[in-house]
Amino acid sequence: MYYNSKYFKKAELSSSGRPVQLGETDILIQDGVGLYQGNYKLITHQDGRVYLSDKRLVYVHNSHITKPGESPNLALDLLDVDSIEYYAGFLKSSPKITLHMNKLKSHVTNVILQDVSWACPICYFANELPKAQVGKIVSAPGNASNFPKCRTCGVPAPAELILRLIETSVSKPHESHTVTGKGFQCDKCTFLNHPSMTNCEMCGHLLKEHPGVEDQGVNLQIEESTDFDEFTIKISFHKSGSKIFFDKLESAVEMAKWNKLTESDRINRGVINDEPPSVPQLGIHGLQAVTMKKNLESSNLLNDSIQDLENLMSKAKQLIGLSETYQSLLMSSRSQTSKIDDNLKILKESKTTIKILDSIITTNEISQAQKDKSKSNYLWSLRKPSVTDVNRSGYSELYIDELARQIYEFIMNENLLDRSSVVSMYELYSMYNTARGLSLVSPLELYDAVKKFETLRFNVRMFEIPLVSVNLSDLTSLSPAKKTESRNDGKMYVISRSDFSSSSTANRLLEIINTLDGVSVLGLQNHPGLSMNFMILSSMVTQLCMDGKVCVDIRLEGAFFYKNEILEFEWD
């Protein structure tokens, strides 16, 4: 049977199969898990992996083949979790984590709260309702103590008036979707995709869902039952790691609730307790109190402004003094050269520091570094030796799979295959570790991860290209008895798209050579239509020479290659 879950949501995945991060940080990942609704299995969600972040719990199905209308990838907000329990398992029963969900969900979801102004119906005084109190009213609209009173006359505000003002003031965030009659436009490369596509056909970027479709929950298939508990969700662990996941999940749920309270200003942080007024805040006394409070706020603001102005004036005087010093130094004799150099050095260092700081702020390097560090930390937690897994590096399959997804995202984000149709493993190893900066991967880890590309059904593969070398002077020998021998110098592992073939690349290389009047391997490498590793190019050109499709001219400047026109020459 099918039922509609109001807690689960569809999870968006990147082109590598990892959840798209919505301003969150990954904490832990666990594979070999299944989902339960109450005590009954979700039939299509028994073989997947779970990503835990500081905001969500995301289930990703391992199978790439799904039926139409099904949602194999699910996300669960940690704020919807009321409490969690741990079951260690017994005999054939797997360990489980039970999530007890909040039974009362706010009728206003995914909204941005704002301050509300309301006029007293008695004295017409303009009152301000801060967003912290607005949040209290939204969470508990039936609690009369949450509604404000007029600051002048003390009359309580009508509940209908406040609720109507809150409803008109809150705004739901929305995303822009570009839709034309031909399809959906990709946000990254602006390519128009067919409406049935989930990832861009051009760059692989995840496409947004159809606009105008509200999130009404997810339809899930459950075992035949009519008495399942819709407020209880269980996570079953078919492999080890359930206790560690429970500890991390419990901590993440508590932290998510605390962060929610912090964002909505519901905690007493930096609060100054005022003494209770000795006179009632009504009538003339109330007006006097309001006036005195406003005067005090204006006085504090004016004092802060004057202090800032004095600081600016002090800095200006220092700059004027520095300029006068430079003027006197430049006009004086050369005996003060060392002092000038010291001052110029200070100025130069200050200027360089400002440029570096401006570059860091402009390129958002700090936040990007924090994201890379958190990504490396959670991936490093999976890096444990495994005896059962059969990869060369000796680490767990889960770690290798996640490393493969991160490497694939790195290749796509850096557009490596757009700048060069073929990237060698040496180049990928160097660029990827340089980008990580810490927790570097070994060559064996990189090799095992790249081999997973085909298993994970990425549009990038690893290929083996033989390296052929020959003494080019033998090809130019006029002696017919001399035999030209090629030497196999091994093979090179390269990364390219799935439709890559060495024969098509060789034909493209031959077309470029035919259009040029003599070109070296270095010239081919710098050709705008062909950007490739020097060793691969040299091996391919040598093979073309061995096949007789290209001629070589050995000069002092090096070897230059030409089209072999003898093959197409018409003899009389």
Phi, psi and omega in degrees: 000159179247147175215159182259119180267130179268357180259320179283145175230159177290134180260128177275135180247151175281178181295341179269357179091011178260151179297140176287124183283128180255067182064039184231173182235129178291141179247311186203156175224142180220131179257173180069050182235158175225161184247145176235146168250107189070234178257013185241142184287146165274111194301319185268012182226057180241003180217090181201190178230154185241129175257129177251123175241183180281000180231331188222166170238116188245126175259127180241124181285142182283332181280140179269350183257120180230158178278152179298137179090348180272154180239090185287337184251120188236152177231143181228123179288134179292336179290341178277353181272127179272312179204163180226152178227157181239134176238122187283349181089158180205127181054245182275354180278127182283155173299144183221151172245123181260127178253119174265117187272157176293126182282335180249111176255140183299142178286346176250107182240153176055048182239161176251113182281145180225162174294145183239135175255134179222146182259133180293130180288350181265303184253358177062028177280137181278108180261152178249132178248108183294158184293337176296317178286330175298319178298322178296318180293320180295319181287330181220077183291345181270355180272112184291337181289344180280342183280143187280169173239154180296134182286347181259305184258348176079010180281132179297145180283141176298134182297321181297321180295314182295316181296322179293319179293321178294319181297325180278341184269329182290148180226138178269134176291144180222159179244146180273135178237129179265113182235134175236179179293342182267343180153198183259136182270132179290138180289339186266310184245000178064019178284139179275116182257158175294144183301338180277352182281143175258334176236148182297134179289338184271309186245353179081004182291145180292131179270145178289158178288166181300133179290154177087358180260112181281151179280102182254029182091185184232136176276123183237147179264123183238160175300152183303113180196151178240357184237031180285153182270111183283349181261008180234126178235134181241144175245117181261133183252113179275350178235184181283171177102009184290320183292319178296319179295322179297316180298317180293320180294317179299317178294321181293322179295315179296319180292323179296319178294321179294318179296325178295318178295323180294318181293327182269010178056042181258010177241154184277071179259117179072024182275136176254119181283119178277148176291143179298137183294142179277346179236151180295141181274058180228156174060225182297319180298321178295319178296319179296320180295319179296318180296317179296322180293319178295320178297322179294318178296318178295322179295318178296318179296319180294320179296318178296320180295318179296321179296317177297320179296320178296322177296319178295319178296322178296318178295322179296319178297322178295320179294320178296318178296323178294318179295320177296323178297316179297321181297316179292326180291318181292331180274349182274186183284175182281359181292342182257025183297320182297321179293321177298316181299320179296316179293318178296324178297317178298316180296319181295316179296320178296318180294318179296320179297319179296319179296316180296316179297318179296321179294319180296318181291319183294315183274001177057043184289330183294310180294324179294321178295322178295319178295316179297321181293316179294323178295319179292323181295314182290328176290323180294332179292339178273352187277078179236141181300147180228138180269328185278328183289145187249053173251159187293328183284338178085012180258171185293152180295326179297318178296317181294320179297314180293324176296321178297320179294320179292321178295319179296318176298323178297317179296319182287318182292325180273356179054044183294322182278351173278325178281330180215130182292337181227131177237126180286158179295329178297315180294317180297319179299316181292312183293320183292316179292327176295321179291324179292313178080330179213166183051055185293150179264152180273164177301323179293321177297317179296319180297312179297322181292317181292328177296337180284350183303318181290321179295322180277001175063044173276159179273024178230140182227166172256130181239157175252125178244121179289141178260113182250132178229150180209152175286107186298336178294334177292330180288338180262005182288141179269355182279119182287342182278347183280129183260129179272124181245132176264154181238131179273111182268024179099206183219159179236135176272130181230160177247131178204177180289164187296331182273014181287141173215140182294329181292317179293323177294322177294321177295321177295320177296321179294322178297320179293319179296322181293331181276349182252149180265073180085120182211145177268173178296322178295322176294323176295323180294327180273359180294134183297334181271001183211104178242110188210162178299143184296318182295321179293316179299315181299319179294319181292318179295322177297320178294323176296323176294319179296327179280352179082011180274342183226142175258154182236141178236115181271119179237180174293329180284346182131194181267129178240140187248142182228164174290136178276093183282350180294328181295328183257004183285137179266111182276144179284000000 
